[in-house]
Every structure is written in C-alpha cells, then in structure tokens.
Amino acid sequence: MQSDMFGALTGLTTPPGTDFGEQVLNAVASQSIRHLFTRCDAVDVVVRCFPSSKILQGSIDSFKMQGRGLVIRKDFQVEEMTFETDAVAIDFRSVLSGTIRLKHPTQAVAQVTLSEAAINQAFDAELVKKRLQNLTLPELTDLSGGEPVTFREVHLELLPDNQARIFAKTNLPNTADVPISLIVSLGIERRRRIVFQNPRFDPAPVPEPLQSLSQTLTMAFAQVLDNMVDLDRFDLDGVTLRLNRLETQGKKLLFSGYAQIEHFPGSG
C-alpha cells in the first residue's frame, strides 16, 4: 500500500519488482537530475540494490539514468543522454531529506546523441555566434583590409565515416556574401575537445570567380571552428563529461565516454 501510494504521488512508472526503497531513490534521483537541464522531455532513473536492505547502509549495486529531449544552458539540445554506474555509496539520510549525497565521487559510462538539426540550432546560440564574430586572424584581415571578419549562417551536414560538410557566409569590404564550403573529419582531443580535422575546401557550391578567395577564407574558418568546442564550457552541476569516441549515424552524432560525478545536482 505504501509503495502504491508513493508511486501515485510521484507519477513514476517503476519496473515490476522495484521495492519501496528503490522507488524513493528513483524519485529523488529523477528530480535531482532534472535540475541539470533547462528543459527535459523525459528522465528515467533505475536504481538497483539487492538485497534491498543494503540501501539503508547506503550501498547501491547500479544506477542508470536515461534522458530524452534535453536542453543545456537554454540553447543546446541533446536528443538522448545516458549514464550508468557500477556500485555507488550514498548517505541514505540525505535521501530522506530529498537529496542524494555521494560518499565518494563515482564514474559512469556515458552516451550522448545529438541530432544534425540540434547542432545547427547551436550555431545560432549567442555563446557560439560571438566566437564567430569580429575575428582578427591575419589570414582574414589580410583579405579585409585590416577589418575584423564575421562568419554567419553556418550550416552543417553530417556525412558517413565521421565527416561533415559545413557551409557559411561572410562579407568583405568589396565583396558581400562570400560562401564558405568545406568538408572536415570529426574527432576528439584530450577527451574533452571536439576537433574539426583535415579540412578540405569544397568548391562545388562556390561560383568560380570566388573560388580562390573562398578557399583562403574557408581554411581560416576551419581554424576558428577547431578551437570552439570544449566540453568544459558545458559542464553540468557536479557532472563532468569525457569522451572516448564519436560516430556519425545518418543525421545523428553519437558520443561515448564517461561521466565523472562529483555530486548530485543541488547536493554539492
């Protein structure tokens, strides 16, 4: 009866065989994790402990979170994110007050899925756009008469074999709407930077009279991109993501790695 009442109050759907203690942990963990994101369509948490009496000593066999339709810092959409830990030690008294306090930091296997549409939306975020504005690389100012150069209307298409095609535009003092067109290989550096490697100018969509100018601008644009995406700028409360590999699958970009969990959000 008590378990049924708790499930009705929280609105959680728990797997058969989940006892009351696990339901409490699932509910508290779900609410804590939701606070990591500006918005989330769904967060499912499954805490496993056998025998269940170990929960009273703060011993958990495994913890798994799966989130869908997540938004980080208002502008960055994640289609899906999962964390899964092995054994975790918690302070069970903290659960009774509505938080989860880890006795020790823990690591979790992590997977993140981004859609092509979400990546392109991120290029319109203020945090990203400002890194593409008023640039003073010598390769650019040599063409602009010393004036800063701004790239805009960035659009990315995911390709097989961890590649991407990227378009953009820029203005020079005597030439408006110069097209930028390149193909890059996507990679990971130091487990935290997404890098744009081996850039190649793609002349196909560029009018022939502009190709020489566009090629020079495109190579400079590739340098700018390669220094933009550092995961440390997107750290979540108490959770640091580190990536081991990435893979393009159709219109999706899949990352796998681990999450270093120092504390649950709101319980630091």
C-alpha positions as semicolon CSV with decimal commas, in nm:
position;residue;x (nm);y (nm);z (nm)
1;M;0,000;0,000;0,000
2;Q;0,278;0,241;0,094
3;S;0,465;0,166;-0,231
4;D;0,148;0,219;-0,440
5;M;0,084;0,549;-0,265
6;F;0,438;0,670;-0,330
7;G;0,417;0,578;-0,697
8;A;0,088;0,766;-0,734
9;L;0,232;1,077;-0,571
10;T;0,547;1,088;-0,783
11;G;0,392;0,976;-1,109
12;L;0,680;0,735;-1,163
13;T;0,646;0,416;-1,361
14;T;0,876;0,166;-1,198
15;P;0,968;-0,181;-1,322
16;P;0,799;-0,481;-1,158
17;G;0,988;-0,594;-0,851
18;T;1,112;-0,245;-0,760
19;D;1,069;-0,214;-0,385
20;F;0,980;0,097;-0,188
21;G;1,339;0,193;-0,106
22;E;1,438;0,178;-0,472
23;Q;1,130;0,381;-0,567
24;V;1,230;0,652;-0,321
25;L;1,580;0,666;-0,468
26;N;1,444;0,667;-0,825
27;A;1,214;0,958;-0,743
28;V;1,477;1,168;-0,564
29;A;1,740;1,099;-0,831
30;S;1,498;1,189;-1,112
31;Q;1,414;1,523;-0,953
32;S;1,782;1,600;-0,890
33;I;1,884;1,518;-1,247
34;R;1,607;1,728;-1,397
35;H;1,772;2,031;-1,237
36;L;2,076;1,979;-1,461
37;F;1,880;2,086;-1,767
38;T;1,690;2,392;-1,883
39;R;1,427;2,153;-2,018
40;C;1,383;1,779;-2,048
41;D;1,111;1,578;-2,217
42;A;1,177;1,271;-2,005
43;V;1,420;1,146;-1,741
44;D;1,407;0,781;-1,639
45;V;1,613;0,658;-1,346
46;V;1,660;0,300;-1,235
47;V;1,843;0,226;-0,910
48;R;1,919;-0,137;-0,834
49;C;2,011;-0,286;-0,497
50;F;1,997;-0,649;-0,390
51;P;1,919;-0,732;-0,123
52;S;1,722;-0,412;-0,083
53;S;1,825;-0,380;0,282
54;K;2,169;-0,265;0,163
55;I;2,010;0,070;0,074
56;L;1,987;0,150;0,445
57;Q;2,366;0,126;0,462
58;G;2,390;0,345;0,150
59;S;2,512;0,067;-0,080
60;I;2,369;0,061;-0,435
61;D;2,453;-0,202;-0,697
62;S;2,393;0,018;-1,000
63;F;2,243;0,348;-1,107
64;K;2,119;0,424;-1,459
65;M;1,979;0,748;-1,597
66;Q;1,830;0,791;-1,943
67;G;1,720;1,138;-2,051
68;R;1,550;1,239;-2,375
69;G;1,482;1,581;-2,527
70;L;1,731;1,760;-2,301
71;V;1,829;2,127;-2,324
72;I;2,153;2,253;-2,169
73;R;2,201;2,625;-2,098
74;K;1,883;2,719;-2,285
75;D;2,024;2,670;-2,636
76;F;2,197;2,332;-2,664
77;Q;1,969;2,038;-2,738
78;V;2,064;1,678;-2,665
79;E;1,845;1,411;-2,817
80;E;1,945;1,146;-2,566
81;M;2,191;1,107;-2,280
82;T;2,254;0,804;-2,059
83;F;2,471;0,744;-1,753
84;E;2,523;0,403;-1,594
85;T;2,738;0,336;-1,288
86;D;2,852;0,025;-1,110
87;A;2,832;0,013;-0,730
88;V;2,778;0,352;-0,561
89;A;2,795;0,453;-0,196
90;I;2,549;0,718;-0,076
91;D;2,443;0,875;0,250
92;F;2,093;0,729;0,287
93;R;1,995;1,000;0,537
94;S;2,024;1,257;0,259
95;V;1,762;1,066;0,056
96;L;1,508;1,113;0,334
97;S;1,556;1,490;0,304
98;G;1,502;1,480;-0,074
99;T;1,862;1,483;-0,198
100;I;2,128;1,227;-0,283
101;R;2,472;1,275;-0,133
102;L;2,756;1,059;-0,262
103;K;3,007;0,931;-0,009
104;H;3,271;0,929;-0,284
105;P;3,284;1,064;-0,641
106;T;3,196;0,800;-0,896
107;Q;3,227;0,735;-1,268
108;A;2,955;0,629;-1,507
109;V;2,960;0,501;-1,862
110;A;2,805;0,780;-2,069
111;Q;2,645;0,801;-2,412
112;V;2,521;1,119;-2,580
113;T;2,323;1,154;-2,904
114;L;2,295;1,483;-3,093
115;S;2,080;1,540;-3,400
116;E;2,201;1,731;-3,704
117;A;1,915;1,977;-3,654
118;A;2,022;2,043;-3,293
119;I;2,383;2,101;-3,396
120;N;2,269;2,362;-3,647
121;Q;2,048;2,526;-3,389
122;A;2,350;2,550;-3,160
123;F;2,531;2,757;-3,424
124;D;2,263;3,021;-3,367
125;A;2,320;3,030;-2,991
126;E;2,473;3,353;-2,863
127;L;2,756;3,162;-2,692
128;V;2,859;3,020;-3,032
129;K;2,786;3,318;-3,256
130;K;3,006;3,551;-3,054
131;R;3,302;3,321;-3,122
132;L;3,245;3,367;-3,496
133;Q;3,224;3,746;-3,487
134;N;3,487;4,020;-3,524
135;L;3,774;3,780;-3,588
136;T;4,123;3,917;-3,645
137;L;4,326;3,621;-3,768
138;P;4,595;3,753;-4,007
139;E;4,463;3,522;-4,281
140;L;4,133;3,709;-4,259
141;T;4,245;4,067;-4,204
142;D;4,489;4,037;-4,496
143;L;4,179;3,998;-4,715
144;S;3,962;4,253;-4,537
145;G;4,200;4,547;-4,532
146;G;4,259;4,505;-4,160
147;E;3,890;4,496;-4,066
148;P;3,755;4,221;-3,836
149;V;3,568;3,943;-4,015
150;T;3,243;3,775;-3,906
151;F;3,109;3,437;-4,023
152;R;2,735;3,377;-4,025
153;E;2,462;3,140;-4,149
154;V;2,665;2,834;-4,052
155;H;2,509;2,506;-4,161
156;L;2,647;2,157;-4,100
157;E;2,557;1,829;-4,272
158;L;2,668;1,503;-4,113
159;L;2,834;1,257;-4,350
160;P;2,934;0,889;-4,317
161;D;3,272;0,792;-4,168
162;N;3,272;1,068;-3,906
163;Q;3,280;1,351;-4,157
164;A;3,078;1,667;-4,201
165;R;3,014;1,923;-4,472
166;I;2,996;2,281;-4,344
167;F;2,873;2,595;-4,516
168;A;2,884;2,959;-4,402
169;K;2,897;3,314;-4,539
170;T;3,100;3,624;-4,471
171;N;3,134;3,978;-4,602
172;L;3,450;4,154;-4,714
173;P;3,470;4,530;-4,779
174;N;3,434;4,486;-5,155
175;T;3,252;4,152;-5,169
176;A;2,931;4,058;-4,987
177;D;2,808;3,707;-4,914
178;V;3,130;3,520;-4,987
179;P;3,041;3,150;-4,950
180;I;3,244;2,920;-4,724
181;S;3,242;2,550;-4,810
182;L;3,445;2,270;-4,656
183;I;3,446;1,903;-4,559
184;V;3,606;1,801;-4,230
185;S;3,669;1,489;-4,027
186;L;3,525;1,500;-3,675
187;G;3,744;1,381;-3,390
188;I;3,811;1,403;-3,017
189;E;4,118;1,551;-2,849
190;R;4,215;1,505;-2,482
191;R;3,869;1,351;-2,426
192;R;3,709;1,693;-2,397
193;R;3,755;1,880;-2,727
194;I;3,563;1,810;-3,045
195;V;3,802;1,885;-3,330
196;F;3,749;1,955;-3,699
197;Q;4,037;1,776;-3,867
198;N;4,173;1,755;-4,221
199;P;3,966;2,044;-4,365
200;R;3,921;2,034;-4,740
201;F;3,780;2,315;-4,947
202;D;3,472;2,201;-5,140
203;P;3,444;2,421;-5,449
204;A;3,122;2,266;-5,585
205;P;2,873;2,522;-5,441
206;V;3,102;2,823;-5,484
207;P;3,083;3,038;-5,802
208;E;3,407;3,001;-5,997
209;P;3,510;3,372;-5,976
210;L;3,500;3,348;-5,594
211;Q;3,669;3,010;-5,550
212;S;4,022;3,136;-5,485
213;L;3,901;3,391;-5,229
214;S;3,660;3,141;-5,074
215;Q;3,931;2,877;-5,036
216;T;4,152;3,110;-4,833
217;L;3,859;3,215;-4,613
218;T;3,746;2,855;-4,575
219;M;4,081;2,738;-4,439
220;A;4,081;3,025;-4,187
221;F;3,722;2,940;-4,090
222;A;3,831;2,580;-4,026
223;Q;4,091;2,707;-3,776
224;V;3,823;2,903;-3,593
225;L;3,592;2,600;-3,573
226;D;3,871;2,377;-3,448
227;N;3,913;2,588;-3,135
228;M;3,546;2,628;-3,047
229;V;3,401;2,314;-2,893
230;D;3,542;2,239;-2,548
231;L;3,314;2,034;-2,323
232;D;3,441;2,215;-2,014
233;R;3,225;2,510;-2,124
234;F;2,918;2,287;-2,092
235;D;2,987;2,114;-1,760
236;L;2,676;2,024;-1,566
237;D;2,637;2,075;-1,192
238;G;2,861;1,810;-1,036
239;V;2,899;1,614;-1,362
240;T;3,196;1,634;-1,599
241;L;3,171;1,457;-1,936
242;R;3,473;1,297;-2,101
243;L;3,452;1,138;-2,446
244;N;3,636;0,839;-2,589
245;R;3,485;0,815;-2,936
246;L;3,229;0,961;-3,172
247;E;3,040;0,822;-3,468
248;T;2,812;0,966;-3,734
249;Q;2,499;0,762;-3,798
250;G;2,276;0,918;-4,060
251;K;2,155;1,252;-3,924
252;K;2,283;1,177;-3,573
253;L;2,617;1,221;-3,399
254;L;2,683;0,966;-3,124
255;F;2,937;1,010;-2,846
256;S;3,052;0,753;-2,593
257;G;3,274;0,803;-2,292
258;Y;3,227;0,850;-1,920
259;A;3,086;1,095;-1,671
260;Q;3,279;1,192;-1,359
261;I;3,007;1,253;-1,097
262;E;3,135;1,458;-0,803
263;H;2,793;1,518;-0,652
264;F;2,429;1,511;-0,749
265;P;2,288;1,848;-0,856
266;G;2,165;2,055;-0,566
267;S;2,355;1,848;-0,308
268;G;2,712;1,976;-0,358
